[in-house]
Amino acid sequence: MPTVSVNRAALFKAIGREYSDEEFDDLCFKFGLEIDDIVDDPDKGMTYKIEIGANRYDLLCIEGIARTLRVFLGLETLPKFQVLPAKDPAQYKLIVKPAVAQVRPYVVGAVLRNIKFTQAVYDSFIDLQDKLHHNIARKRTLVAIGTHDLDTITGPFIYDAQPPKEISFVPLNQTEVFRSDVLLEKYTQDLHLREFVPIIKDKPVYPVILDQKGVVLSLPPIINGNHSKITLNTRNVFIECTATDRHKAQIVLDTLICMFSGYCEKPFTAEAVQVEYPDGEKIQYPTLQYRQQETSVSYCNVLTGVEESAESMAKLLQSMSLSAKPTGPDTLMVEVPPTRYDVLHACDVAEDFAVAYGYDRLREDMHLPSTSTIGQEFELNYLSDKMRLLLSQNNYIEVATFSLCSKSDMGEKMKINLDKEPWVKIGNPKTMDFEALRISLLPGILKTVAANKHVSLPLRMFEVADVVVKDSCPIATRGTGARNKRHLCAINYNVKAGMEVVQGLLDNIMVALKVPFTEDGSTKGYYLEGKDYPSFFPGFGATVVVNGSPVGCLGLIHPEVVTSFNLNNPASVLEIDLQKVMEITDFGH
């Protein structure tokens, strides 16, 4: 969870009350916050480090914490945020060019008019942007914020994407003009900015925001231009947020406006900026939208175990910055302000009601369970633990590999045609190493072996974990279209393949499961049935059959598979569907 550092004296001044450390800790507990640490900083004075919820973007700065606690204490009501018409609509525009679709397709903007900065307000303004970048913006991959002195630039503004060699400007806090590709090379050594460089470094074009005169405002998501730098003397601020996720950009912009519009000459207002897209779409930002969320009173009472009326519940929700009115004996209409993007469902309203009511007042014995049950270990997990112990006793080392893998790792490198496999693809993967859910444990184990080639042979490893496959059965998948299967995989990597080693391990597993070996292929017992698999050397593969049903495979890994994982010794492997084995043997009954 994010931790926000706030000066104690400044916080108490903003709240309008003084507290001892113990009293303020108690107040934070009642509201659902936690003081992580109290630091006596020689430069900044006594500082509270407050841990907040990851989805409470309105609490990432002292302004949000102080205002929210004042509302909670009944010292003020939540202000009404407003969007004012632009002072000059022709200038306050962001014109989006088609080329940005290759990098960061969305942008939003707003203007804070006649704002007054002090050093403390300026520092908080910068710090909130940093917090949002690392929180909802996922280190600028989803959203990047740019703030500019409006009086130094001329609209309308252009959001374009240009080849790196065509973008030159003076970056923030610099005096020299840099070409953008040279600048990114420079920032690969910068402790603060180097983690953002890979976001656009290899792109054919870089996003750039320009004013009407061609002045570079920013090179998102890396750095702003020095020309429009904000200072303590800045009175009008132009905010732009470029993004790969439009909704998150809207949240970031609204949060910035709501937290700092209070310092404007007209408090809690912001001027609109119109964004014009190449397809003709025109959207006005910021939205500062107030949403209506209908909530059942009985639903909230059942979740919290209390019995409050609609009127009482509405009054308590006011202290949580949620305006609510009874619209019926069992219905509340809750107005969700633009500061509370964390409220998505009636259960979120119920949670806020529980906080306002007081967790310390909730009775544990209000409702006893209607059934009495005795818990026990899940059978599949029990079997998995037994198998881990058994394989460890057979001198195999357990490994834990990623559930996500690359498409090539489980397809091309394994000589498997994925078009014929029920594999699950990840939407918008961050890297090519994690673009699919594994359908086999073997690729992960082979990569682990490759990472441990320096260890003396033989290398015997195993893993008992889940794989994921597509499944259209709504009961099995719970509507997700995919389901987990528990697999067991073991490998023997040595100068000689040693298929007899993994076959002996299979025998030990079946002995532990009390499944006898059968030579006549009967439906009671287990046996091996010769079969060629793409990942195995021809003639050295077999299907493991238990009680007449195929449950896995055993074989010598194909030399091409071995070399594709950067290995140079043969290996034999066993992989079985442990879940299926449990279901068809006496262990599962």
RODO-2510 file (C-alpha; in nm, 4 decimals, decimal comma):
residues 589
     n   res          X          Y          Z
     1     m     0,0000     0,0000     0,0000
     2     p     0,1173     0,3575    -0,0656
     3     t     0,2678     0,5528     0,2227
     4     v     0,2241     0,9307     0,2348
     5     s     0,4626     1,1449     0,4417
     6     v     0,2993     1,4572     0,5888
     7     n     0,4316     1,7213     0,8267
     8     r     0,2436     1,6914     1,1557
     9     a     0,2148     2,0660     1,2216
    10     a     0,0965     2,1381     0,8666
    11     l    -0,1571     1,8538     0,8802
    12     f    -0,3056     1,9633     1,2127
    13     k    -0,3245     2,3225     1,0864
    14     a    -0,5120     2,2042     0,7762
    15     i    -0,7490     1,9933     0,9864
    16     g    -0,8006     2,2776     1,2325
    17     r    -0,7348     2,0723     1,5447
    18     e    -0,4410     1,9602     1,7554
    19     y    -0,3871     1,5968     1,8577
    20     s    -0,1355     1,3954     2,0513
    21     d     0,0279     1,1132     1,8552
    22     e    -0,1956     0,8605     2,0315
    23     e    -0,5130     1,0593     1,9602
    24     f    -0,4299     1,1029     1,5938
    25     d    -0,3426     0,7348     1,5610
    26     d    -0,6852     0,6540     1,7076
    27     l    -0,8526     0,8924     1,4584
    28     c    -0,6698     0,7272     1,1673
    29     f    -0,7740     0,3835     1,2910
    30     k    -1,1388     0,4895     1,3045
    31     f    -1,1203     0,6156     0,9482
    32     g    -0,9390     0,3059     0,8226
    33     l    -0,5898     0,4517     0,7917
    34     e    -0,2736     0,3488     0,9704
    35     i     0,0265     0,5475     1,0889
    36     d     0,3187     0,3420     0,9663
    37     d     0,5863     0,5507     1,1374
    38     i     0,6516     0,8812     1,3138
    39     v     0,9808     1,0426     1,2106
    40     d     1,1500     1,3408     1,3715
    41     d     1,3133     1,4976     1,0640
    42     p     1,5683     1,7720     1,1502
    43     d     1,4730     1,9641     0,8334
    44     k     1,1004     1,8968     0,8018
    45     g     1,0064     1,8538     1,1666
    46     m     0,7818     1,5791     1,3032
    47     t     0,6466     1,3752     1,0124
    48     y     0,3723     1,1137     0,9971
    49     k     0,4044     0,8292     0,7464
    50     i     0,0434     0,7290     0,6803
    51     e    -0,0448     0,4078     0,5001
    52     i    -0,3510     0,4396     0,2797
    53     g    -0,5528     0,2089     0,0569
    54     a    -0,4103     0,1562    -0,2919
    55     n    -0,7388     0,2663    -0,4535
    56     r    -0,7805     0,5876    -0,2503
    57     y    -0,6133     0,8272    -0,4924
    58     d    -0,7735     1,1214    -0,3090
    59     l    -0,5586     1,0488    -0,0023
    60     l    -0,2193     1,0612    -0,1737
    61     c    -0,1454     1,4170    -0,0551
    62     i    -0,1884     1,6296     0,2556
    63     e    -0,4719     1,8261     0,0915
    64     g    -0,6802     1,5121     0,0400
    65     i    -0,6076     1,3656     0,3836
    66     a    -0,6880     1,6908     0,5680
    67     r    -1,0091     1,7581     0,3732
    68     t    -1,1337     1,4007     0,4104
    69     l    -1,0658     1,3949     0,7865
    70     r    -1,2404     1,7330     0,8296
    71     v    -1,5473     1,5892     0,6551
    72     f    -1,5221     1,2750     0,8708
    73     l    -1,5114     1,4892     1,1856
    74     g    -1,8072     1,6975     1,0702
    75     l    -1,6003     2,0173     1,0457
    76     e    -1,6972     2,0757     0,6818
    77     t    -1,8928     1,9242     0,3966
    78     l    -1,7316     1,8034     0,0780
    79     p    -1,7033     2,0946    -0,1672
    80     k    -1,8809     2,0934    -0,5018
    81     f    -1,6324     2,0720    -0,7863
    82     q    -1,7181     2,2570    -1,1067
    83     v    -1,5923     2,2774    -1,4639
    84     l    -1,5964     2,6344    -1,5970
    85     p    -1,6052     2,7289    -1,9658
    86     a    -1,2625     2,7999    -2,1108
    87     k    -1,1556     3,1641    -2,1001
    88     d    -1,0512     3,1344    -2,4652
    89     p    -1,2120     2,8219    -2,6195
    90     a    -1,0164     2,8619    -2,9445
    91     q    -0,6858     2,8370    -2,7584
    92     y    -0,7704     2,5799    -2,4929
    93     k    -0,7726     2,2824    -2,7237
    94     l    -0,5624     1,9680    -2,7594
    95     i    -0,5532     1,8571    -3,1216
    96     v    -0,4553     1,4909    -3,1530
    97     k    -0,2666     1,3773    -3,4634
    98     p    -0,3133     1,0270    -3,6144
    99     a     0,0498     0,9222    -3,5527
   100     v     0,0045     0,9023    -3,1736
   101     a    -0,1981     0,5829    -3,2173
   102     q     0,1383     0,4049    -3,2537
   103     v     0,2521     0,4982    -2,9033
   104     r     0,0106     0,6699    -2,6585
   105     p    -0,3275     0,7255    -2,8262
   106     y    -0,5102     0,9274    -2,5579
   107     v    -0,4713     1,2669    -2,3957
   108     v    -0,6757     1,4750    -2,1495
   109     g    -0,6275     1,8290    -2,0229
   110     a    -0,7474     2,1071    -1,7922
   111     v    -0,6551     2,4545    -1,6688
   112     l    -0,6194     2,5727    -1,3085
   113     r    -0,6822     2,9488    -1,3205
   114     n    -0,5314     3,1994    -1,0737
   115     i    -0,3778     2,9410    -0,8441
   116     k    -0,1514     3,0546    -0,5603
   117     f     0,1577     2,8453    -0,4936
   118     t     0,3591     2,8485    -0,1735
   119     q     0,6658     2,6311    -0,1366
   120     a     0,4631     2,3737     0,0600
   121     v     0,1793     2,3706    -0,1963
   122     y     0,4276     2,3463    -0,4852
   123     d     0,6095     2,0532    -0,3201
   124     s     0,2787     1,8757    -0,2542
   125     f     0,1691     1,9362    -0,6155
   126     i     0,4852     1,7725    -0,7501
   127     d     0,4723     1,4908    -0,4934
   128     l     0,1121     1,3999    -0,5818
   129     q     0,2090     1,3671    -0,9478
   130     d     0,4917     1,1336    -0,8481
   131     k     0,2566     0,9264    -0,6298
   132     l     0,0005     0,8974    -0,9107
   133     h     0,2750     0,7983    -1,1567
   134     h     0,3820     0,5106    -0,9340
   135     n     0,0301     0,4073    -0,8328
   136     i    -0,2563     0,4132    -1,0826
   137     a    -0,0276     0,5137    -1,3733
   138     r     0,1905     0,2031    -1,3215
   139     k     0,5205     0,3913    -1,3458
   140     r     0,3988     0,6058    -1,6364
   141     t     0,3192     0,3094    -1,8601
   142     l    -0,0542     0,3872    -1,8457
   143     v    -0,0567     0,7624    -1,7788
   144     a     0,2044     1,0393    -1,7796
   145     i     0,1320     1,3843    -1,6333
   146     g     0,2644     1,7121    -1,7680
   147     t     0,2049     2,0476    -1,5943
   148     h     0,2934     2,3802    -1,7567
   149     d     0,2893     2,7550    -1,6936
   150     l     0,0034     2,8549    -1,9228
   151     d     0,1243     3,2141    -1,9540
   152     t     0,4451     3,1031    -2,1284
   153     i     0,2769     2,9024    -2,4059
   154     t     0,0189     2,9604    -2,6795
   155     g    -0,2720     2,7357    -2,7726
   156     p    -0,4231     2,5468    -2,9358
   157     f    -0,1870     2,2659    -2,8406
   158     i    -0,0816     1,9789    -3,0661
   159     y    -0,0386     1,6195    -2,9509
   160     d     0,1708     1,4485    -3,2165
   161     a     0,4183     1,1622    -3,2625
   162     q     0,7337     1,2320    -3,4612
   163     p     1,0578     1,0484    -3,5479
   164     p     1,3102     1,0907    -3,2632
   165     k     1,5583     1,2839    -3,4770
   166     e     1,2980     1,5508    -3,5534
   167     i     1,2272     1,6417    -3,1894
   168     s     1,4689     1,8846    -3,0238
   169     f     1,4091     2,0962    -2,7125
   170     v     1,5528     2,2105    -2,3798
   171     p     1,4390     1,9561    -2,1184
   172     l     1,3302     2,0507    -1,7683
   173     n     1,6055     2,2020    -1,5515
   174     q     1,8532     2,2009    -1,8426
   175     t     2,0028     2,4866    -2,0478
   176     e     2,1138     2,2913    -2,3548
   177     v     1,9027     2,1799    -2,6509
   178     f     1,8876     1,7995    -2,6899
   179     r     1,7586     1,5819    -2,9699
   180     s     1,5076     1,3365    -2,8218
   181     d     1,6977     1,0157    -2,9064
   182     v     2,0191     1,1620    -2,7615
   183     l     1,8256     1,2750    -2,4548
   184     l     1,6926     0,9243    -2,3917
   185     e     2,0439     0,7829    -2,4118
   186     k     2,1486     1,0398    -2,1514
   187     y     1,8588     0,9473    -1,9247
   188     t     1,9459     0,5758    -1,9282
   189     q     2,2038     0,6752    -1,6638
   190     d     1,9674     0,8997    -1,4655
   191     l     1,8624     0,7432    -1,1336
   192     h     1,5141     0,8957    -1,1444
   193     l     1,4233     0,8769    -1,5143
   194     r     1,6022     0,5658    -1,6417
   195     e     1,3142     0,3319    -1,5504
   196     f     1,0808     0,5250    -1,7859
   197     v     1,3132     0,5326    -2,0875
   198     p     1,2237     0,1799    -2,2169
   199     i     0,8559     0,2799    -2,2496
   200     i     0,9221     0,4642    -2,5779
   201     k     1,2940     0,4161    -2,6535
   202     d     1,2454     0,1528    -2,9249
   203     k     0,9353     0,3109    -3,0799
   204     p     0,9634     0,4431    -3,4402
   205     v     0,8038     0,7704    -3,3259
   206     y     0,8039     0,9555    -2,9930
   207     p     0,4971     1,1329    -2,8520
   208     v     0,5359     1,5088    -2,8151
   209     i     0,3113     1,7976    -2,7100
   210     l     0,3656     2,1294    -2,8857
   211     d     0,2093     2,4718    -2,8613
   212     q     0,0928     2,6782    -3,1596
   213     k     0,4431     2,8226    -3,2076
   214     g     0,6083     2,4802    -3,2129
   215     v     0,7487     2,5034    -2,8589
   216     v     0,7893     2,1579    -2,7067
   217     l     0,5870     2,1349    -2,3854
   218     s     0,6722     1,7748    -2,3039
   219     l     0,8129     1,4465    -2,4305
   220     p     0,5756     1,2060    -2,2546
   221     p     0,6220     0,9920    -2,0577
   222     i     0,9818     1,1062    -1,9967
   223     i     1,0115     1,4767    -1,9185
   224     n     0,8617     1,8231    -1,9653
   225     g     1,0260     2,1082    -2,1514
   226     n     1,2043     2,3794    -1,9559
   227     h     1,0230     2,6570    -2,1456
   228     s     0,6895     2,5994    -1,9658
   229     k     0,8391     2,5131    -1,6269
   230     i     0,6145     2,5839    -1,3259
   231     t     0,7526     2,8110    -1,0530
   232     l     0,6178     2,9692    -0,7350
   233     n     0,5190     3,2696    -0,9490
   234     t     0,3030     3,0619    -1,1837
   235     r    -0,0627     3,1670    -1,1690
   236     n    -0,2238     2,9626    -1,4472
   237     v    -0,1453     2,5943    -1,4891
   238     f    -0,2113     2,3862    -1,7992
   239     i    -0,2337     2,0139    -1,7163
   240     e    -0,2077     1,7426    -1,9815
   241     c    -0,2053     1,3671    -1,9292
   242     t    -0,1100     1,1342    -2,2137
   243     a    -0,2158     0,7744    -2,1758
   244     t    -0,2626     0,4253    -2,3102
   245     d    -0,5734     0,3947    -2,0904
   246     r    -0,8268     0,6774    -2,1326
   247     h    -1,0242     0,6015    -1,8163
   248     k    -0,7175     0,6047    -1,5950
   249     a    -0,6077     0,9329    -1,7524
   250     q    -0,9456     1,0781    -1,6565
   251     i    -0,9028     0,9553    -1,2970
   252     v    -0,5537     1,1070    -1,2724
   253     l    -0,6671     1,4426    -1,4111
   254     d    -0,9763     1,4627    -1,1895
   255     t    -0,7678     1,3742    -0,8837
   256     l    -0,5148     1,6504    -0,9537
   257     i    -0,7927     1,9050    -1,0117
   258     c    -0,9897     1,8072    -0,7011
   259     m    -0,6843     1,8201    -0,4755
   260     f    -0,5414     2,1559    -0,5892
   261     s    -0,8331     2,3575    -0,7280
   262     g    -0,8916     2,4675    -0,3686
   263     y    -0,5951     2,7045    -0,4080
   264     c    -0,7521     2,8805    -0,7079
   265     e    -0,9093     3,2263    -0,6891
   266     k    -1,2439     3,0537    -0,7494
   267     p    -1,1968     2,7508    -0,5230
   268     f    -1,2784     2,4028    -0,6530
   269     t    -1,3135     2,5076    -1,0169
   270     a    -1,1181     2,4253    -1,3296
   271     e    -1,1431     2,5502    -1,6856
   272     a    -1,2271     2,3072    -1,9624
   273     v    -0,9920     2,1904    -2,2361
   274     q    -1,1371     2,0324    -2,5496
   275     v    -0,9607     1,7290    -2,6976
   276     e    -1,0128     1,6773    -3,0705
   277     y    -0,9293     1,3351    -3,2150
   278     p    -0,8481     1,2609    -3,5842
   279     d    -1,1805     1,0801    -3,6351
   280     g    -1,3741     1,3953    -3,5422
   281     e    -1,4496     1,2938    -3,1825
   282     k    -1,4474     1,5919    -2,9434
   283     i    -1,4349     1,5445    -2,5647
   284     q    -1,4229     1,8084    -2,2938
   285     y    -1,2044     1,7575    -1,9875
   286     p    -1,1940     1,7467    -1,6896
   287     t    -1,5178     1,5558    -1,6388
   288     l    -1,5526     1,6021    -1,2585
   289     q    -1,8511     1,3730    -1,2885
   290     y    -2,0866     1,3014    -0,9981
   291     r    -2,2278     0,9497    -1,0293
   292     q    -2,5471     0,8075    -0,8788
   293     q    -2,5153     0,4707    -0,7019
   294     e    -2,8337     0,3047    -0,5789
   295     t    -2,7853     0,1000    -0,2637
   296     s    -3,0127    -0,1251    -0,0613
   297     v    -3,0309    -0,0395     0,3097
   298     s    -3,0933    -0,4019     0,4031
   299     y    -2,7924    -0,5083     0,1923
   300     c    -2,5640    -0,2744     0,3883
   301     n    -2,7151    -0,3873     0,7187
   302     v    -2,6677    -0,7557     0,6361
   303     l    -2,3043    -0,7049     0,5326
   304     t    -2,2205    -0,5112     0,8483
   305     g    -2,4435    -0,7007     1,0917
   306     v    -2,6309    -0,3932     1,2196
   307     e    -2,9828    -0,2557     1,1867
   308     e    -2,9815     0,1094     1,0814
   309     s    -3,2547     0,3095     0,9115
   310     a    -3,2120     0,4745     0,5716
   311     e    -3,1972     0,8195     0,7339
   312     s    -2,9317     0,7138     0,9835
   313     m    -2,7278     0,5453     0,7106
   314     a    -2,7448     0,8544     0,4886
   315     k    -2,6187     1,0728     0,7740
   316     l    -2,3261     0,8377     0,8419
   317     l    -2,2301     0,8269     0,4731
   318     q    -2,2062     1,2070     0,4692
   319     s    -1,9023     1,1754     0,6962
   320     m    -1,7379     0,9557     0,4310
   321     s    -1,7723     1,2249     0,1617
   322     l    -2,0727     1,0473     0,0091
   323     s    -2,3952     1,2453    -0,0216
   324     a    -2,6923     1,0110     0,0223
   325     k    -3,0714     1,0492     0,0255
   326     p    -3,3368     0,7889     0,1071
   327     t    -3,5529     0,7205    -0,1973
   328     g    -3,7606     0,4525    -0,0292
   329     p    -3,7857     0,2525     0,2940
   330     d    -3,5050     0,0206     0,1774
   331     t    -3,3263     0,2315    -0,0844
   332     l    -3,0548     0,4944    -0,0758
   333     m    -2,9403     0,7036    -0,3700
   334     v    -2,5723     0,7817    -0,3118
   335     e    -2,3969     1,0602    -0,5008
   336     v    -2,0367     0,9611    -0,5653
   337     p    -1,8065     1,2648    -0,6087
   338     p    -1,5147     1,2775    -0,8562
   339     t    -1,2729     1,2224    -0,5666
   340     r    -1,4103     0,8731    -0,5004
   341     y    -1,3274     0,6622    -0,8038
   342     d    -1,2833     0,3710    -0,5614
   343     v    -1,6631     0,3420    -0,5189
   344     l    -1,7696     0,0969    -0,7891
   345     h    -2,0466    -0,1090    -0,6290
   346     a    -2,2996    -0,1128    -0,3484
   347     c    -2,0534    -0,3161    -0,1389
   348     d    -1,8140    -0,0176    -0,1461
   349     v    -2,0918     0,1968    -0,0014
   350     a    -2,1503    -0,0679     0,2653
   351     e    -1,7799    -0,0611     0,3519
   352     d    -1,7858     0,3166     0,3972
   353     f    -2,0992     0,2833     0,6087
   354     a    -1,9202     0,0301     0,8307
   355     v    -1,6252     0,2703     0,8744
   356     a    -1,8561     0,5592     0,9613
   357     y    -2,0563     0,3408     1,2008
   358     g    -1,7331     0,2247     1,3656
   359     y    -1,5693    -0,1146     1,3308
   360     d    -1,5234    -0,1206     1,7071
   361     r    -1,9035    -0,1026     1,7487
   362     l    -1,9851    -0,3950     1,5205
   363     r    -2,1136    -0,6949     1,7164
   364     e    -1,9500    -1,0266     1,6400
   365     d    -2,2486    -1,2271     1,7608
   366     m    -2,5177    -1,0375     1,5690
   367     h    -2,5798    -1,3226     1,3245
   368     l    -2,4736    -1,6815     1,3883
   369     p    -2,4062    -1,9035     1,0859
   370     s    -2,7102    -2,0996     0,9696
   371     t    -2,4980    -2,4152     0,9251
   372     s    -2,2287    -2,5770     1,1324
   373     t    -1,9368    -2,7306     0,9455
   374     i    -1,5905    -2,8595     1,0238
   375     g    -1,3110    -2,7453     0,7956
   376     q    -1,0545    -2,9800     0,6512
   377     e    -0,7689    -2,9654     0,4035
   378     f    -0,8652    -2,9622     0,0374
   379     e    -0,8053    -3,3147    -0,0975
   380     l    -0,6131    -3,1983    -0,4040
   381     n    -0,3785    -2,9856    -0,1925
   382     y    -0,3327    -3,2759     0,0486
   383     l    -0,2345    -3,5049    -0,2413
   384     s    -0,0040    -3,2357    -0,3828
   385     d     0,1805    -3,2053    -0,0521
   386     k     0,2175    -3,5827    -0,0308
   387     m     0,3635    -3,5901    -0,3826
   388     r     0,6090    -3,3107    -0,2980
   389     l     0,7301    -3,5081     0,0007
   390     l     0,7580    -3,8284    -0,2040
   391     l     0,9581    -3,6660    -0,4850
   392     s     1,1872    -3,4954    -0,2358
   393     q     1,2552    -3,8354    -0,0795
   394     n     1,3434    -3,9583    -0,4298
   395     n     1,6220    -3,6964    -0,4417
   396     y     1,4386    -3,4477    -0,6660
   397     i     1,4597    -3,0722    -0,5987
   398     e     1,1352    -2,8750    -0,6042
   399     v     1,1164    -2,5654    -0,8241
   400     a     0,8504    -2,2950    -0,8509
   401     t     0,8132    -2,1411    -1,1972
   402     f     0,5883    -1,8691    -1,3377
   403     s     0,2316    -1,9518    -1,4382
   404     l     0,2768    -1,7083    -1,7271
   405     c     0,5126    -1,7813    -2,0117
   406     s     0,5853    -1,6752    -2,3677
   407     k     0,4011    -1,8227    -2,6617
   408     s     0,7283    -1,9453    -2,8123
   409     d     0,8353    -2,1213    -2,4898
   410     m     0,5367    -2,3553    -2,4885
   411     g     0,4873    -2,3676    -2,8651
   412     e     0,7772    -2,3236    -3,1044
   413     k     1,0536    -2,4274    -2,8618
   414     m     0,8546    -2,7371    -2,7567
   415     k     0,7777    -2,8264    -3,1234
   416     i     0,4070    -2,7979    -3,0418
   417     n     0,1449    -2,6488    -3,2756
   418     l    -0,0523    -2,4238    -3,0428
   419     d    -0,3392    -2,3995    -3,2917
   420     k    -0,4348    -2,7482    -3,1805
   421     e    -0,3981    -2,6753    -2,8066
   422     p    -0,6518    -2,5134    -2,5682
   423     w    -0,4130    -2,2401    -2,4512
   424     v    -0,5139    -1,9084    -2,2933
   425     k    -0,3686    -1,5833    -2,4246
   426     i    -0,3043    -1,2805    -2,2015
   427     g    -0,4598    -0,9563    -2,3234
   428     n    -0,2180    -0,6604    -2,3526
   429     p     0,0850    -0,8431    -2,2039
   430     k     0,3530    -0,6173    -2,0587
   431     t     0,6369    -0,8305    -2,1947
   432     m     0,6708    -1,1155    -2,4439
   433     d     0,7897    -1,3398    -2,1600
   434     f     0,4394    -1,3326    -2,0094
   435     e     0,1942    -1,3462    -2,2966
   436     a     0,0177    -1,6762    -2,2222
   437     l    -0,0857    -1,9096    -1,9413
   438     r     0,1128    -2,2311    -1,9395
   439     i    -0,0485    -2,5540    -2,0558
   440     s     0,2455    -2,7616    -1,9314
   441     l     0,4969    -2,7374    -1,6479
   442     l     0,7809    -2,8608    -1,8664
   443     p     0,8888    -2,5311    -2,0340
   444     g     0,9329    -2,3646    -1,6947
   445     i     1,1386    -2,6537    -1,5627
   446     l     1,3578    -2,6564    -1,8734
   447     k     1,4274    -2,2829    -1,8268
   448     t     1,5138    -2,3536    -1,4621
   449     v     1,7559    -2,6264    -1,5664
   450     a     1,9147    -2,3866    -1,8159
   451     a     1,9628    -2,1314    -1,5378
   452     n     2,1391    -2,3933    -1,3250
   453     k     2,3772    -2,5497    -1,5773
   454     h     2,6680    -2,4558    -1,3521
   455     v     2,5451    -2,7076    -1,0913
   456     s     2,7023    -3,0532    -1,1053
   457     l     2,5018    -3,3270    -1,2792
   458     p     2,2620    -3,4969    -1,2514
   459     l     1,9948    -3,2295    -1,2154
   460     r     1,6688    -3,3786    -1,0956
   461     m     1,3876    -3,1297    -1,0499
   462     f     1,0121    -3,1393    -1,0070
   463     e     0,7146    -2,9095    -0,9753
   464     v     0,3593    -2,9667    -0,8559
   465     a     0,1464    -2,6725    -0,9674
   466     d    -0,1467    -2,5601    -1,1810
   467     v    -0,1664    -2,5232    -1,5567
   468     v    -0,4522    -2,3423    -1,7324
   469     v    -0,6590    -2,4591    -2,0300
   470     k    -0,9587    -2,3260    -2,2169
   471     d    -1,2895    -2,4804    -2,1243
   472     s    -1,6370    -2,3820    -2,2400
   473     c    -1,8135    -2,5595    -1,9518
   474     p    -1,9733    -2,2789    -1,7404
   475     i    -1,9699    -2,4867    -1,4206
   476     a    -1,6022    -2,5838    -1,4469
   477     t    -1,4840    -2,2371    -1,5453
   478     r    -1,7228    -2,0230    -1,3357
   479     g    -1,7818    -1,8124    -1,6446
   480     t    -1,4147    -1,7354    -1,7148
   481     g    -1,3777    -1,9656    -2,0142
   482     a    -1,0700    -2,1277    -1,8578
   483     r    -0,9922    -2,3641    -1,5725
   484     n    -0,6953    -2,4807    -1,3682
   485     k    -0,5528    -2,8335    -1,3698
   486     r    -0,3017    -2,9597    -1,1139
   487     h    -0,0011    -3,1211    -1,2822
   488     l     0,3115    -3,2976    -1,1607
   489     c     0,6267    -3,2739    -1,3699
   490     a     0,9718    -3,4191    -1,3017
   491     i     1,2916    -3,4091    -1,5081
   492     n     1,6198    -3,6025    -1,5041
   493     y     1,8948    -3,4019    -1,6789
   494     n     2,2262    -3,5853    -1,7081
   495     v     2,4989    -3,6966    -1,9492
   496     k     2,2695    -3,9915    -2,0197
   497     a     1,8949    -3,9528    -2,0523
   498     g     1,8100    -4,2247    -1,8005
   499     m     1,4464    -4,2869    -1,8910
   500     e     1,4497    -4,5692    -1,6376
   501     v     1,5014    -4,3035    -1,3662
   502     v     1,1756    -4,1210    -1,4348
   503     q     0,9980    -4,4516    -1,4982
   504     g     1,1136    -4,5648    -1,1564
   505     l     0,9774    -4,2400    -1,0124
   506     l     0,6422    -4,3133    -1,1797
   507     d     0,6425    -4,6584    -1,0189
   508     n     0,7033    -4,5017    -0,6754
   509     i     0,4167    -4,2542    -0,7293
   510     m     0,1768    -4,5344    -0,8233
   511     v     0,2853    -4,7440    -0,5248
   512     a     0,2087    -4,4468    -0,2994
   513     l    -0,1338    -4,4148    -0,4627
   514     k    -0,1899    -4,7909    -0,4314
   515     v    -0,2359    -4,8301    -0,8058
   516     p    -0,0906    -5,1655    -0,9235
   517     f     0,1021    -5,2156    -1,2454
   518     t    -0,0810    -5,4141    -1,5106
   519     e     0,0703    -5,5768    -1,8187
   520     d    -0,2503    -5,6765    -1,9981
   521     g    -0,3909    -5,3242    -2,0392
   522     s    -0,6836    -5,3866    -1,8036
   523     t    -0,8947    -5,1007    -1,6705
   524     k    -0,7627    -5,1568    -1,3173
   525     g    -0,4058    -5,0454    -1,2675
   526     y    -0,1517    -4,8476    -1,4687
   527     y     0,0686    -4,9152    -1,7673
   528     l     0,2673    -4,7350    -2,0378
   529     e     0,1432    -4,7181    -2,3940
   530     g     0,3951    -4,6244    -2,6641
   531     k     0,3149    -4,2956    -2,8401
   532     d     0,5127    -4,0264    -3,0205
   533     y     0,4874    -3,6707    -2,8870
   534     p     0,6236    -3,3626    -3,0700
   535     s     0,8471    -3,2722    -2,7743
   536     f     0,9913    -3,6245    -2,7408
   537     f     1,2450    -3,8115    -2,9530
   538     p     1,0557    -4,0444    -3,1946
   539     g     1,0161    -4,3924    -3,0486
   540     f     1,1048    -4,2769    -2,6967
   541     g     0,7692    -4,1511    -2,5735
   542     a     0,4801    -4,3122    -2,3901
   543     t     0,1385    -4,2298    -2,2520
   544     v     0,0756    -4,3019    -1,8834
   545     v    -0,2571    -4,4845    -1,8566
   546     v    -0,4288    -4,5259    -1,5181
   547     n    -0,7454    -4,7334    -1,4814
   548     g    -0,7973    -4,7162    -1,8570
   549     s    -0,7624    -4,3358    -1,8836
   550     p    -0,4571    -4,1470    -2,0170
   551     v    -0,3267    -3,9162    -1,7439
   552     g     0,0138    -3,8007    -1,8688
   553     c     0,3258    -3,8751    -2,0645
   554     l     0,6828    -3,9941    -2,0187
   555     g     0,9719    -3,9749    -2,2606
   556     l     1,3108    -3,8586    -2,3850
   557     i     1,3119    -3,4890    -2,4739
   558     h     1,3776    -3,4175    -2,8415
   559     p     1,7297    -3,2821    -2,9132
   560     e     1,5815    -2,9770    -3,0892
   561     v     1,3822    -2,8953    -2,7745
   562     v     1,6960    -2,9388    -2,5640
   563     t     1,8982    -2,6959    -2,7776
   564     s     1,6127    -2,4447    -2,8058
   565     f     1,6326    -2,3997    -2,4270
   566     n     2,0107    -2,3563    -2,4478
   567     l     2,0856    -2,6989    -2,2980
   568     n     2,3496    -2,9454    -2,4153
   569     n     2,2694    -3,2734    -2,2353
   570     p     1,9834    -3,5204    -2,2813
   571     a     1,6901    -3,5251    -2,0435
   572     s     1,3974    -3,7512    -1,9680
   573     v     1,0729    -3,6224    -1,8263
   574     l     0,7477    -3,7321    -1,6639
   575     e     0,4362    -3,5137    -1,6556
   576     i     0,0983    -3,6289    -1,5268
   577     d    -0,2387    -3,4695    -1,4568
   578     l    -0,2471    -3,5165    -1,0802
   579     q    -0,6035    -3,3925    -1,0545
   580     k    -0,7282    -3,6548    -1,2984
   581     v    -0,5305    -3,9271    -1,1209
   582     m    -0,6986    -3,8340    -0,7946
   583     e    -1,0435    -3,8455    -0,9533
   584     i    -1,0062    -4,1957    -1,1066
   585     t    -0,8265    -4,3691    -0,8212
   586     d    -0,9305    -4,4661    -0,4702
   587     f    -0,7485    -4,1617    -0,3350
   588     g    -1,0254    -3,9394    -0,4653
   589     h    -1,3078    -4,1364    -0,3006
***
